[in-house]
Amino acid sequence: QVQLVESGGGLVQAGGSLRLSCAASERTFSTYTMGWFRQAPGKEREFVAVIGRTGISTYYADSVKGRFTISRDNAKKTVYLQMNSLKPEDTAVYFCAAHTGPWLPSSDYMSRAWYPYWGQGTQVTVSS
């Protein structure tokens, strides 16, 4: 089965940066569409970013656009989330997720239900 493990979370001051990593277990990683979601206490899990199988196509939530960058290294079976200019409202548990197939125009890529595989999350805390 697909196993995803996030790392790189921590405590950072507002305006700082963090880089999250998500390592996948399967050698078919290059066929997966990968996403990042986040969940703050008492709130629903929300979409952050998505990246296509080749790493060319990406899309971001408006709240992080221009500050976060999603990327992937298929040889390392890893997806990354570079987070710059962090704000206190970015504080959340960040999850990576995998969809075992392509990202098409009709794909509901912002929905949690579209991703059957999830990591257990890594905590990001941004202090003001």
DSSP file (Angstrom, degrees, kcal/mol; ACC not computed):
  #  RESIDUE AA STRUCTURE BP1 BP2  ACC     N-H-->O    O-->H-N    N-H-->O    O-->H-N    TCO  KAPPA ALPHA  PHI   PSI    X-CA   Y-CA   Z-CA
    1    1 A Q              0   0    0      0, 0.0     2,-0.4     0, 0.0    24,-0.1   0.000 360.0 360.0 360.0 160.5    0.0    0.0    0.0
    2    2 A V        -     0   0    0     23,-0.1     2,-0.4    22,-0.1   116,-0.2  -0.616 360.0-170.8 -75.9 124.7    1.0    3.6   -0.4
    3    3 A Q        -     0   0    0     -2,-0.4    22,-1.3   114,-0.1     2,-0.4  -0.975   2.3-167.7-119.1 133.1    2.6    5.0    2.7
    4    4 A L  E     -A   24   0A   0     -2,-0.4   116,-0.5   114,-0.4     2,-0.5  -0.968   3.1-171.1-123.3 134.1    3.4    8.7    3.1
    5    5 A V  E     -A   23   0A   0     18,-1.9    18,-2.4    -2,-0.4     2,-0.2  -0.973   8.7-155.7-130.1 117.2    5.5   10.2    5.8
    6    6 A E  E     +A   22   0A   0     -2,-0.5     2,-0.3    16,-0.2    16,-0.2  -0.580  18.8 165.2 -88.6 152.5    5.8   14.0    6.3
    7    7 A S  E     +A   21   0A   0     14,-2.1    14,-2.7    -2,-0.2   115,-0.1  -0.966  39.9  68.4-154.6 166.8    8.7   15.8    8.0
    8    8 A G        +     0   0    0      1,-0.3    11,-0.3    -2,-0.3    14,-0.0   0.362  61.3 134.8 103.5  -3.9   10.2   19.2    8.4
    9    9 A G        +     0   0    0     12,-0.1    -1,-0.3     9,-0.1     2,-0.3  -0.221  21.6 121.6 -71.6 167.9    7.5   20.9   10.6
   10   10 A G  E     -d  124   0B   0    113,-0.6   115,-2.7   112,-0.1     2,-0.5  -0.987  59.4 -50.3 168.3-166.7    8.4   23.0   13.5
   11   11 A L  E     +d  125   0B   0     -2,-0.3     2,-0.3   113,-0.2   115,-0.2  -0.865  53.3 165.1-102.7 129.7    8.2   26.4   15.3
   12   12 A V  E     -d  126   0B   0    113,-2.6   115,-2.2    -2,-0.5     2,-0.1  -0.988  34.3-112.5-143.5 150.0    9.1   29.5   13.3
   13   13 A Q  E >   -d  127   0B   0     -2,-0.3     3,-2.3   113,-0.2    73,-0.2  -0.468  50.8 -81.5 -78.8 154.2    8.5   33.2   13.7
   14   14 A A  T 3  S+     0   0    0    113,-2.6    73,-0.2     1,-0.3    -1,-0.1  -0.281 120.3  29.1 -53.9 136.4    6.3   35.2   11.4
   15   15 A G  T 3  S+     0   0    0     71,-3.1    70,-0.6     1,-0.3    -1,-0.3   0.263 100.2 113.7  92.0 -10.6    8.1   36.0    8.2
   16   16 A G    <   -     0   0    0     -3,-2.3    70,-2.2    70,-0.2     2,-0.3  -0.086  58.6-121.0 -84.3-173.5   10.3   32.9    8.4
   17   17 A S        -     0   0    0     67,-0.2     2,-0.3    68,-0.2    67,-0.2  -0.937  20.5-178.5-134.0 151.9   10.4   29.8    6.2
   18   18 A L  E     - B   0  83A   0     65,-2.1    65,-3.3    -2,-0.3     2,-0.5  -0.979  15.7-147.1-142.5 152.5   10.1   26.1    6.5
   19   19 A R  E     - B   0  82A   0    -11,-0.3     2,-0.3    -2,-0.3    63,-0.2  -0.972  15.1-160.1-123.8 116.4   10.4   23.3    4.0
   20   20 A L  E     - B   0  81A   0     61,-2.6    61,-2.1    -2,-0.5     2,-0.3  -0.687   4.4-160.8 -93.4 147.1    8.2   20.2    4.4
   21   21 A S  E     -AB   7  80A   0    -14,-2.7   -14,-2.1    -2,-0.3     2,-0.4  -0.940   8.1-165.6-125.3 150.0    9.0   16.9    2.9
   22   22 A C  E     -AB   6  79A   0     57,-2.0    57,-2.2    -2,-0.3     2,-0.4  -0.938  10.1-160.3-137.0 112.8    6.7   13.9    2.1
   23   23 A A  E     -AB   5  78A   0    -18,-2.4   -18,-1.9    -2,-0.4     2,-0.3  -0.793   7.2-151.7 -98.2 133.3    8.3   10.6    1.3
   24   24 A A  E     -A    4   0A   0     53,-2.8   -20,-0.2    -2,-0.4     5,-0.1  -0.720  10.2-147.3-104.7 154.3    6.4    7.9   -0.5
   25   25 A S        +     0   0    0    -22,-1.3     2,-0.3    -2,-0.3   -21,-0.1   0.711  69.4  83.4 -91.9 -22.9    6.9    4.1   -0.2
   26   26 A E    >   -     0   0    0    -23,-0.2     3,-1.2     1,-0.1    -2,-0.1  -0.619  67.2-141.7 -96.8 143.0    5.9    3.0   -3.7
   27   27 A R  T 3  S+     0   0    0     -2,-0.3     3,-0.5     1,-0.3    -1,-0.1   0.591 100.5  69.7 -74.3  -9.8    8.1    2.9   -6.8
   28   28 A T  T >   +     0   0    0      1,-0.2     3,-2.2     2,-0.1    -1,-0.3   0.161  63.2 119.0 -88.0  17.6    5.1    4.0   -8.8
   29   29 A F  G X   +     0   0    0     -3,-1.2     3,-2.2     1,-0.3    -1,-0.2   0.823  62.0  66.9 -51.9 -37.3    5.3    7.4   -7.2
   30   30 A S  G 3  S+     0   0    0     -3,-0.5    -1,-0.3     1,-0.3    -2,-0.1   0.636  96.0  56.3 -65.5 -12.9    5.8    9.1  -10.5
   31   31 A T  G <  S+     0   0    0     -3,-2.2     2,-0.3     2,-0.1    -1,-0.3   0.444  92.0  96.2 -93.8  -2.0    2.3    8.2  -11.6
   32   32 A Y    <   -     0   0    0     -3,-2.2     2,-0.5    -4,-0.2    68,-0.2  -0.679  67.9-138.9 -94.1 140.8    0.7    9.9   -8.5
   33   33 A T  E     -E   99   0B   0     66,-2.6    66,-3.0    68,-0.5     2,-0.4  -0.842  30.6-152.4 -85.1 133.6   -0.8   13.3   -8.3
   34   34 A M  E     -EF  98  51B   0     17,-2.0    17,-2.7    -2,-0.5     2,-0.3  -0.885  15.3-177.1-117.6 141.7    0.3   14.8   -5.0
   35   35 A G  E     -EF  97  50B   0     62,-2.7    62,-2.4    -2,-0.4     2,-0.4  -0.910  18.2-142.0-132.2 160.1   -1.3   17.3   -2.7
   36   36 A W  E     +EF  96  49B   0     13,-2.8    12,-2.5    -2,-0.3    13,-1.7  -0.985  22.5 174.9-119.4 134.6   -0.8   19.2    0.5
   37   37 A F  E     -EF  95  47B   0     58,-2.8    58,-2.8    -2,-0.4     2,-0.3  -0.856  11.5-155.3-127.1 165.0   -3.5   20.0    3.0
   38   38 A R  E     -EF  94  46B   0      8,-2.3     8,-3.3    -2,-0.3     2,-0.4  -0.988   3.8-163.2-143.2 154.6   -3.6   21.6    6.4
   39   39 A Q  E     -E   93   0B   0     54,-2.1    54,-2.5    -2,-0.3     6,-0.2  -0.956   4.3-160.3-143.3 119.0   -5.8   21.4    9.5
   40   40 A A    >   -     0   0    0      4,-0.4     3,-2.2    -2,-0.4    52,-0.1  -0.613  47.0 -76.9 -89.9 156.2   -5.9   23.8   12.4
   41   41 A P  T 3  S+     0   0    0      0, 0.0    -1,-0.1     0, 0.0     3,-0.1  -0.284 118.8   8.5 -55.2 130.9   -7.4   22.8   15.7
   42   42 A G  T 3  S+     0   0    0      1,-0.3     2,-0.3    -3,-0.1    -3,-0.0   0.486 113.2  99.1  77.9   2.8  -11.2   22.9   15.5
   43   43 A K  S <  S-     0   0    0     -3,-2.2    -1,-0.3     1,-0.0     2,-0.1  -0.811  76.4-101.9-120.3 161.0  -11.2   23.5   11.8
   44   44 A E        -     0   0    0     -2,-0.3    -4,-0.4     1,-0.1     2,-0.2  -0.422  46.2 -92.6 -76.5 155.0  -11.7   21.3    8.8
   45   45 A R        -     0   0    0     -6,-0.2     2,-0.3    -2,-0.1    -6,-0.2  -0.512  50.3-160.3 -67.0 131.0   -8.8   20.1    6.7
   46   46 A E  E     -F   38   0B   0     -8,-3.3    -8,-2.3    -2,-0.2     2,-0.1  -0.879  19.2-103.0-122.8 150.3   -8.2   22.5    3.8
   47   47 A F  E     +F   37   0B   0     -2,-0.3   -10,-0.2    63,-0.3     3,-0.1  -0.390  36.4 167.3 -67.5 140.2   -6.5   22.3    0.5
   48   48 A V  E     -     0   0B   0    -12,-2.5    13,-2.6     1,-0.4     2,-0.3   0.691  58.2 -23.2-117.5 -53.4   -3.1   24.0    0.2
   49   49 A A  E     -FG  36  60B   0    -13,-1.7   -13,-2.8    11,-0.2    -1,-0.4  -0.989  46.6-156.4-161.4 158.8   -1.4   22.9   -3.1
   50   50 A V  E     -FG  35  59B   0      9,-1.9     9,-1.6    -2,-0.3     2,-0.4  -0.985   6.0-165.0-141.5 150.2   -1.3   20.2   -5.7
   51   51 A I  E     -FG  34  58B   0    -17,-2.7   -17,-2.0    -2,-0.3     7,-0.2  -1.000  19.1-124.1-139.4 139.1    1.3   19.0   -8.2
   52   52 A G    >   -     0   0    0      5,-2.6     3,-0.7    -2,-0.4   -20,-0.1  -0.097  38.2 -91.2 -75.3 177.1    1.0   16.8  -11.3
   53   53 A R  T 3  S+     0   0    0      1,-0.3   -21,-0.2   -22,-0.1    -1,-0.1   0.827 125.3  39.5 -61.7 -36.1    2.9   13.6  -12.0
   54   54 A T  T 3  S-     0   0    0    -23,-0.1    -1,-0.3    20,-0.0    20,-0.1   0.577 108.8-118.2 -90.5 -10.5    5.7   15.3  -13.9
   55   55 A G  S <  S+     0   0    0     -3,-0.7    -2,-0.1     2,-0.2    17,-0.1   0.444  88.7 104.6  87.5   0.4    5.9   18.4  -11.6
   56   56 A I        +     0   0    0      1,-0.1     2,-0.4    15,-0.1    -3,-0.0   0.916  68.0  61.2 -80.0 -45.4    5.1   20.8  -14.3
   57   57 A S        +     0   0    0     46,-0.0    -5,-2.6     2,-0.0     2,-0.3  -0.713  64.3 162.8 -90.9 130.4    1.5   21.6  -13.4
   58   58 A T  E     -G   51   0B   0     -2,-0.4     2,-0.3    -7,-0.2    -7,-0.2  -0.958  16.4-171.1-139.6 158.1    0.7   23.1  -10.0
   59   59 A Y  E     -G   50   0B   0     -9,-1.6    -9,-1.9    -2,-0.3     2,-0.3  -0.979   8.3-161.4-151.1 143.5   -2.1   25.0   -8.3
   60   60 A Y  E     -G   49   0B   0     -2,-0.3   -11,-0.2   -11,-0.2     2,-0.1  -0.909  26.0-107.1-127.5 150.1   -2.3   26.8   -4.9
   61   61 A A    >>  -     0   0    0    -13,-2.6     3,-1.6    -2,-0.3     4,-1.3  -0.450  37.7-116.6 -64.5 147.6   -5.0   28.0   -2.6
   62   62 A D  T 34 S+     0   0    0      1,-0.3     3,-0.1     2,-0.2    -1,-0.1   0.823 112.2  64.4 -57.4 -31.9   -5.4   31.7   -2.7
   63   63 A S  T 34 S+     0   0    0      1,-0.2    -1,-0.3     3,-0.0   -15,-0.1   0.709 115.2  27.8 -67.5 -20.6   -4.2   32.0    1.0
   64   64 A V  T X> S+     0   0    0     -3,-1.6     3,-2.3   -16,-0.2     4,-2.2   0.470  85.6 128.3-118.7  -6.0   -0.7   30.7    0.1
   65   65 A K  T 3< S+     0   0    0     -4,-1.3     4,-0.1     1,-0.3   -16,-0.0  -0.282  80.0  16.3 -58.6 131.7   -0.3   31.7   -3.5
   66   66 A G  T 34 S+     0   0    0      2,-0.5    -1,-0.3     1,-0.1     3,-0.1   0.226 125.6  59.0  89.4 -14.0    3.0   33.6   -3.9
   67   67 A R  T <4 S+     0   0    0     -3,-2.3    17,-1.9     1,-0.1     2,-0.3   0.707  97.9  54.0-113.7 -35.1    4.4   32.4   -0.6
   68   68 A F  E  <  -C   83   0A   0     -4,-2.2    -2,-0.5    15,-0.2     2,-0.4  -0.769  59.7-164.8-106.2 149.3    4.4   28.6   -0.9
   69   69 A T  E     -C   82   0A   0     13,-2.3    13,-3.0    -2,-0.3     2,-0.4  -0.987   5.1-157.0-134.5 124.5    5.9   26.4   -3.6
   70   70 A I  E     +C   81   0A   0     -2,-0.4     2,-0.3    11,-0.2    11,-0.2  -0.815  24.2 158.9 -97.6 140.3    5.2   22.7   -4.2
   71   71 A S  E     -C   80   0A   0      9,-1.7     9,-3.0    -2,-0.4     2,-0.3  -0.933  20.5-150.5-149.9 170.7    7.7   20.6   -6.0
   72   72 A R  E     -C   79   0A   0     -2,-0.3     2,-0.4     7,-0.3     7,-0.2  -0.993  13.3-155.5-148.9 155.0    8.6   16.9   -6.4
   73   73 A D  E >>> -C   78   0A   0      5,-2.8     5,-1.8    -2,-0.3     3,-0.7  -0.899  10.7-171.9-129.1  99.1   11.6   14.7   -7.0
   74   74 A N  T 345S+     0   0    0     -2,-0.4     3,-0.4     1,-0.3   -44,-0.2   0.806  84.5  60.0 -66.7 -29.4   10.3   11.5   -8.5
   75   75 A A  T 345S+     0   0    0      1,-0.2    -1,-0.3    -3,-0.1   -46,-0.0   0.851 113.9  37.5 -64.8 -33.2   13.8    9.8   -8.3
   76   76 A K  T <45S-     0   0    0     -3,-0.7    -1,-0.2     2,-0.2    -2,-0.2   0.435 106.8-128.8 -94.7  -2.2   13.6   10.3   -4.5
   77   77 A K  T  <5 +     0   0    0     -4,-0.6   -53,-2.8    -3,-0.4     2,-0.4   0.913  66.0 129.7  53.8  47.1    9.9    9.6   -4.3
   78   78 A T  E   < -BC  23  73A   0     -5,-1.8    -5,-2.8   -55,-0.2     2,-0.4  -0.987  46.5-159.7-137.0 139.4    9.4   12.8   -2.4
   79   79 A V  E     -BC  22  72A   0    -57,-2.2   -57,-2.0    -2,-0.4     2,-0.3  -0.928  18.1-157.2-114.9 145.8    7.2   15.9   -2.7
   80   80 A Y  E     -BC  21  71A   0     -9,-3.0    -9,-1.7    -2,-0.4     2,-0.4  -0.840  15.6-159.1-122.9 155.7    8.1   19.2   -1.0
   81   81 A L  E     -BC  20  70A   0    -61,-2.1   -61,-2.6    -2,-0.3     2,-0.6  -0.890  11.3-161.8-133.5 105.4    6.3   22.3    0.2
   82   82 A Q  E     -BC  19  69A   0    -13,-3.0   -13,-2.3    -2,-0.4     2,-0.6  -0.781  10.4-165.2 -86.3 121.8    8.5   25.3    0.6
   83   83 A M  E     +BC  18  68A   0    -65,-3.3   -65,-2.1    -2,-0.6     2,-0.3  -0.938  11.7 173.2-116.8 114.2    6.8   27.8    2.8
   84   84 A N        +     0   0    0    -17,-1.9   -67,-0.2    -2,-0.6   -68,-0.2  -0.745  59.6  23.2-114.9 164.0    8.1   31.4    2.9
   85   85 A S  S    S-     0   0    0    -70,-0.6    -1,-0.2    -2,-0.3   -68,-0.2   0.898  85.3-159.4  48.9  48.8    6.8   34.6    4.5
   86   86 A L        -     0   0    0    -70,-2.2   -71,-3.1    -3,-0.2   -70,-0.2  -0.251   8.6-159.0 -65.4 144.7    4.9   32.5    7.1
   87   87 A K    >   -     0   0    0    -73,-0.2     3,-2.3    -3,-0.1     4,-0.2  -0.846  31.6-110.7-119.6 155.8    2.0   34.0    9.0
   88   88 A P  G >  S+     0   0    0      0, 0.0     3,-1.8     0, 0.0    38,-0.3   0.837 117.2  63.7 -54.7 -32.7    0.4   33.0   12.3
   89   89 A E  G 3  S+     0   0    0      1,-0.3   -49,-0.0   -49,-0.0    -3,-0.0   0.567  88.6  69.6 -71.3  -6.8   -2.7   31.9   10.3
   90   90 A D  G <  S+     0   0    0     -3,-2.3    -1,-0.3     2,-0.0     2,-0.2   0.537  70.7 121.1 -81.7  -7.7   -0.5   29.3    8.6
   91   91 A T    <   +     0   0    0     -3,-1.8     2,-0.3    -4,-0.2    34,-0.2  -0.393  40.6 105.1 -60.9 124.0   -0.3   27.4   11.9
   92   92 A A  E    S- H   0 124B   0     32,-2.0    32,-2.5    -2,-0.2     2,-0.6  -0.965  76.6 -79.5-178.6 170.2   -1.7   23.9   11.4
   93   93 A V  E     -EH  39 123B   0    -54,-2.5   -54,-2.1    -2,-0.3     2,-0.5  -0.857  48.9-145.2 -86.7 127.2   -0.9   20.2   11.0
   94   94 A Y  E     -EH  38 122B   0     28,-3.0    28,-1.9    -2,-0.6     2,-0.4  -0.833  16.3-169.6-102.2 131.4    0.2   19.8    7.4
   95   95 A F  E     -E   37   0B   0    -58,-2.8   -58,-2.8    -2,-0.5     2,-0.3  -0.927  13.0-146.9-119.1 139.3   -0.7   16.5    5.5
   96   96 A C  E     -E   36   0B   0     -2,-0.4    23,-2.3   -60,-0.2     2,-0.3  -0.797  21.0-170.1 -98.0 153.3    0.5   15.2    2.2
   97   97 A A  E     -EI  35 118B   0    -62,-2.4   -62,-2.7    -2,-0.3     2,-0.4  -0.979  10.5-145.6-144.2 151.5   -1.9   13.1    0.1
   98   98 A A  E     -EI  34 117B   0     19,-2.3    19,-1.5    -2,-0.3     2,-0.5  -0.964   5.8-164.2-125.3 135.8   -1.7   11.0   -3.0
   99   99 A H  E     -E   33   0B   0    -66,-3.0   -66,-2.6    -2,-0.4     2,-2.3  -0.984  24.0-138.2-111.8 120.2   -4.1   10.4   -5.8
  100  100 A T  S    S+     0   0    0     -2,-0.5   -68,-0.2   -68,-0.2   -66,-0.0  -0.426  75.8  39.7 -82.4  69.5   -3.0    7.3   -7.7
  101  101 A G  S    S-     0   0    0     -2,-2.3   -68,-0.5   -70,-0.2    -2,-0.2  -0.968  95.6 -50.6 172.9-177.5   -3.6    8.6  -11.2
  102  102 A P        -     0   0    0      0, 0.0     2,-0.7     0, 0.0   -69,-0.1  -0.301  43.0-119.7 -78.3 161.2   -3.4   11.7  -13.4
  103  103 A W        +     0   0    0    -71,-0.1   -50,-0.1     4,-0.1   -51,-0.0  -0.906  40.5 180.0 -99.3 110.3   -4.6   15.2  -12.7
  104  104 A L    >   -     0   0    0     -2,-0.7     3,-1.9     1,-0.1     5,-0.2  -0.676  43.8-104.1-109.4 162.6   -7.1   16.1  -15.4
  105  105 A P  T 3  S+     0   0    0      0, 0.0    -1,-0.1     0, 0.0    -2,-0.0   0.814 123.2  50.2 -55.4 -29.9   -9.1   19.3  -15.9
  106  106 A S  T 3  S+     0   0    0      2,-0.1     2,-0.1     3,-0.0    -3,-0.0   0.485  84.9 118.9 -87.2  -3.0  -12.2   17.5  -14.5
  107  107 A S    <   -     0   0    0     -3,-1.9     2,-1.4     1,-0.1     3,-0.2  -0.384  65.4-137.0 -68.5 138.3  -10.4   16.2  -11.4
  108  108 A D    >   +     0   0    0      1,-0.2     3,-1.7    -2,-0.1     6,-0.3  -0.496  42.4 159.4 -89.4  64.5  -11.8   17.4   -8.1
  109  109 A Y  T 3   +     0   0    0     -2,-1.4    -1,-0.2     1,-0.3    -2,-0.0   0.574  63.6  59.8 -72.3 -11.8   -8.2   18.1   -6.8
  110  110 A M  T 3  S+     0   0    0     -3,-0.2     2,-0.4   -63,-0.1   -63,-0.3   0.453  88.8  92.7 -92.2  -1.6   -9.2   20.5   -4.1
  111  111 A S  S X  S-     0   0    0     -3,-1.7     3,-1.2     1,-0.1     4,-0.3  -0.761  71.5-141.8 -97.3 136.6  -11.4   17.8   -2.4
  112  112 A R  G >  S+     0   0    0     -2,-0.4     3,-1.5     1,-0.2    -1,-0.1   0.833 101.0  65.1 -59.5 -33.0  -10.1   15.6    0.4
  113  113 A A  G 3  S+     0   0    0      1,-0.3    -1,-0.2     3,-0.0    -4,-0.1   0.700  89.3  66.2 -67.0 -19.5  -12.2   12.7   -1.1
  114  114 A W  G <  S+     0   0    0     -3,-1.2    -1,-0.3    -6,-0.3    -2,-0.2   0.667  93.0  67.8 -75.6 -15.9  -10.1   12.7   -4.3
  115  115 A Y    <   -     0   0    0     -3,-1.5   -16,-0.2    -4,-0.3    -1,-0.1  -0.896  56.5-179.9-110.7 107.6   -7.0   11.6   -2.3
  116  116 A P        +     0   0    0      0, 0.0     2,-0.4     0, 0.0   -17,-0.1   0.666  67.6  61.8 -80.1 -14.7   -7.2    8.0   -0.9
  117  117 A Y  E     +I   98   0B   0    -19,-1.5   -19,-2.3  -114,-0.0     2,-0.3  -0.944  62.7 174.5-121.9 134.3   -3.8    8.0    0.7
  118  118 A W  E     -I   97   0B   0     -2,-0.4  -114,-0.4   -21,-0.2   -21,-0.2  -0.967  24.9-131.8-136.6 146.5   -2.6   10.3    3.5
  119  119 A G        -     0   0    0    -23,-2.3  -114,-0.2    -2,-0.3     3,-0.1  -0.332  35.1-109.0 -81.1 177.1    0.4   10.9    5.7
  120  120 A Q        -     0   0    0   -116,-0.5  -115,-0.1     1,-0.2   -25,-0.1   0.519  61.3-115.0 -90.7  -5.3   -0.1   11.3    9.4
  121  121 A G        -     0   0    0    -25,-0.1     2,-0.4     1,-0.1   -26,-0.2   0.100  14.9-121.3  97.5 155.6    0.9   15.0    9.4
  122  122 A T  E     - H   0  94B   0    -28,-1.9   -28,-3.0  -115,-0.1     2,-0.3  -0.999  28.8-117.7-136.7 136.2    3.6   17.3   10.7
  123  123 A Q  E     - H   0  93B   0     -2,-0.4  -113,-0.6   -30,-0.2     2,-0.5  -0.542  24.8-172.6 -80.7 132.0    3.0   20.3   12.9
  124  124 A V  E     -dH  10  92B   0    -32,-2.5   -32,-2.0    -2,-0.3     2,-0.5  -0.992   4.6-176.5-120.8 122.7    3.8   23.8   11.8
  125  125 A T  E     -d   11   0B   0   -115,-2.7  -113,-2.6    -2,-0.5     2,-0.5  -0.982   5.9-167.8-123.7 124.2    3.5   26.6   14.3
  126  126 A V  E     -d   12   0B   0     -2,-0.5     2,-0.3   -38,-0.3  -113,-0.2  -0.951   9.6-156.9-114.4 119.1    4.1   30.2   13.4
  127  127 A S  E      d   13   0B   0   -115,-2.2  -113,-2.6    -2,-0.5    -2,-0.0  -0.662 360.0 360.0 -95.6 150.7    4.5   32.7   16.2
  128  128 A S              0   0    0     -2,-0.3    -1,-0.1  -115,-0.2  -115,-0.1   0.412 360.0 360.0 -96.5 360.0    3.8   36.4   15.9
